[in-house]
């Protein structure tokens, strides 16, 4: 039998292989969501649920299931962080080497300084790791009519199967209003389950790493509660010393007893599990009593809790609705959809993926914006530590907040940066001897720039704070919220601008020189180092920041002397360069040659969101931007999209803003075909590496093709993909608010 091709009634279901009768109501296929036909073989394929603070990953095994529990702040302290190096004391040395064309030598200076200051080796940020697993063991038997599914509207991950003439079901969601993970186990008859919490599995080669970072783990089960506590070895002020979680188990009827650290429930009408997780900043005083107290106040009725959650989560999800024509493929199981899409995608599948990506981003936004893996991790060693990569990844992850009419989600992005401001100020002072703020390329539990490497010379990057400022100022353009601009966004913008007041120097031509400079992760084709002078992106970010600061400052009553200073700085910005190929040069100096075979499109920053005025006013620059997109596409086409999906999404947004429907549609189709997991999560590379950036970028590209907006202007259907003959979008917002 195939669950997806018959209509489900409240009548009994006949099990053809035994002739037994199963009473009870099977789950209906979600109107917005997907259905899968088998349990997840790996954590990357698990069903996802989250409320932005806690995340859950459901494997869906009928008899021995695991639910991986995550918390937005659960970064494993692998070392007690050192402050940034005193790069500022060697800034003139770096600048002199760059001026002499000794780019590699300039990049090696921060590495040398880090060794002198005791770093010893390149240091990474703390990795995002699982908190614990909920283990659910249920009696074994022959299984038929298995399915698992996610309902994007309700946030529920569901698993059901038939076994020995009975229907069994497990459902889970993570409540926003009640801040609790809720799981229900039920069936057509009595249910039995053995429940426990334990540490997420550790492979044989990870034990030295685990033993060097985790001090102890305590697990217990008694009096209706499951408790899991973990303490970290590396502790420092302001960072969690550990995490604690409590699950309250409420069976309806049946028998309960305890065995070791397990709770055994037999023959209950229903089993309700409610779990809370909190960081502990003083591990000598447990937070377990307060978690138990909070759980005692939570209503023990699944339907009531779910309805409360759906009002909040559903409102976010339904804020924008894309409607593309249905076709036969829309009824297929998610695994089949993903496999068939590799050959050919369709508007109906793209609509489903649009919903899935928005669900992923909403579910992983709350305490923080989404990190590289959203709010989910099933590994102790996630790629790039699964923190926040500020030279592109997190910016793409949040890129759909505003056009999808969920501006409230942007508060998580602002809140994270506000918490990190002391670190950002230290970066500006110690790395560049400047006031203001500098974002690191990577951050997680702290915001110091500590990535000192002669190849990936990230301590020379200065554009992060200005880039974040542009994203935050867009919040005002979409909402018109002057109070939030004044109290939160503008102070951040202002400190970002102060940095440039101190950092920029005048060149022989009377224009500012950005030195050191860095075009994220790209190397000029004729040098051996990423360190450079006058990366085009750096100039674009500074110009946008100063324009926005002047505009916001005038609105908020900023001192005229400050506004005049920023206006003067704008006039001293260097001009962009068009190279010998007619493309926009990625670096302004003529001796730095472009490298088109690269995954970033950093030097088109001025076209990511709204087209910068200097481009709109200059046909030659617009033509050069179009040529740049075309030349980057040559590299992408050789790899069917290739690695690093966030750069692909940025290229799609740029193409849409330029009105290029062919390229925008091509990129949408690439992402649809190659970058989705069987559970409709997303990948970093074509077909591998669980990563949530493109879950923000995919809907952003789609919405860019349907409407372009800036203050005073809305363009409808600027880059509609050629194969979208009919359809509609409802609720999409435009950035046109202007005071």
VENCORZI-V19895 format. One line per field, one symbol per residue. ss: DSSP state (H for helix, E for strand, C for the rest). psi: psi as a letter, one per 40 degrees, with the letter a starting at -180 (. if undefined). burial: I if it has 9 or more other ideal C-beta (glycine too) atoms within 8 Angstrom, else O. A space follows every 50 residues. Layout:
# VENCORZI-V19895
ss = ???
psi = ???
burial = ???
This chain:
# VENCORZI-V19895
ss = CCHHHCCCCCCCEECCCCCCEECCCCCCCCCCEEEECCCCCCHHHCEEEE CCCEEEEECCCCCEEEEEEEECCCEECCCCCCCCCCHHHHHHHHHHHHHC CCHHHHHHHHHHHHHHCCCCCCCCCCEECCCEEEEEECCCCCEEEEEEEE ECCCCEEEEEEEECCEEEEEEEEEECCCCEEEEEEEECCCEEEEEEEECC CCCHHHHHHHHHHEEEEEEEEECCEEEEEEEECCCCCCCCCEEEEEEEEE EECCEEEEECCEEEEEEECEEEEEEEEEEECCCCCCCHHHHHHHHHCCCC CHHHHHHHHHHHHHHHHCCCEEEECCCHHHHCCHHHHHHHHHHCCCHHHH HHHHHHHHHHHHHCCCCCCCECCECCCCCCCCHHHHCEECCCHHHHHCCC CCCCCCHHHHHHHHHHHHHHHHHHHHHHHHHHCCCCCCCCCEECCCCCCC CCCCCCCHHHCCCHHHHHHHHHHHHHHHHCCHHHHHHHHHHHHHHHHHHH HHHCEECCCCCEECCCECCCCCCCCCCCCCCECCEHHHHHHHHHHHHHHH HHHHHHCCCHHHHHHHHHHHHCCCCCCECCCCCECCECCCCCCCCCCCCC CHHHHHHCCCCCHHHHCCHHHHHHHHHHHHHHHHHHHHCCCCCCHHHHHH HHHHHHHCCCHHHHHHHHHHHHHHCECCCCCEEEECCEEECCHHHHHHHH HHHHHHEEEECCEEEECCCCCCCCCCEEEECCCCCCCCC
psi = ihdeeihhieiihhhdeeeihhiihihihhdhaihieiihdiddeihhii eediiihhdehddgihhhhiideghhheihiiiiigddeeddddddddde egdddddeddddddddeeddihhiihihiidiihhhhihiihhifiiiih hddeehhihiihhfeihiihiiihhddefihhhhhiaeaiiiihiihiii ihideedddddedhdihhhihifeihhhhhhidhiiheiheaiiihhhhg ihaaihiihbfihhhhfidihhhhiihiihegeehiedddddddddehhf hddddddddddddddddedhhhhiiiadeeeiiddddddddddhaidddd dddddddddddddehcdiihadfbfhhfiegihfefahhefddddddeee dddeffdddddddddddddedddddddddddefiaaihiidhiceifihe ghhedggeeeheeddddddddddddddddegddddddddddddddddddd dddiihadeeiihhhiihhheihieeifiehaifhddddddddddddddd dddddefihdddddddddddeeiiiihhaeeeihieidhdehiihdgidi fdefdeedcihiddddehddddddddddddddddddddefdaigdddddd dddddddeegdddddddddddddefhidefaiidiheighhededddddd ddddedhhiihehhhhfdfhidegdiiihhehiigehh.
burial = OOIIOOOOOOOOIOIOOOOOOIOOOIIOIIOOIIIIOOIIOOIIIIIIII IIIIIIIIIIOIOOIIIIIIIIIIIIIIOOIIOIIIIIOIIOOIIOIIOO OOIIOIIIIIIOIIOOIOIOOOIIIIIIIIIIIIIIIIOOOOOIIIIIII IIIIIIIIIIIIIOIIIIIIIIIIIIOIIIIIIIIIIOOIIIIIIIIIII OOOOOIOOIIOOIIOOIOIOIOOOIIIIIIIIIIIOOOIIIIIIIIIIII IIOIOIOIOOOIIIIOOIIIIIIIIIIIIIOOIOOOIIOOIIOIIOOIOO OIOOIIOIIIIIIIOIIIIIOIOIOOOOIIOIIIIOIIOIIOOOOOIIII IIIIIIIIIIIIIIIIOIIIIIIIIIIIOIOIOIIIIIIIIIIIIIIIII IIIIIIIOIIOIIIIIIIOIIOIIIIIIIIIIOIIIIIIIIIIIIIIIII IIIOOOIIIIIIIIIIIIIIIIIIIIIIIIIIOIIIOIIIOIIIIIIIII IIIIOOIOOOIIIIIIIIIIIIOIOOIOIIIIIIIIIIIIIIIIIIIIII OIIOIIOIOOOIIOIIIOIIOIIIOIIIIOOOIIIIIIOOOIOIIIOIOI IIIIIIIIOOIIOIIOOOOOIIIIIIIIIIIIIIIIOOIOIIOIIIIIII IIIIIIIIOIIOIIIIIIIIIIIIIIIIIIIIIIIIOOOIIIIIIIIIII IIIIIIIIIIOOOOOOOIIIIOOIOOIOIOIIIIIIIOO
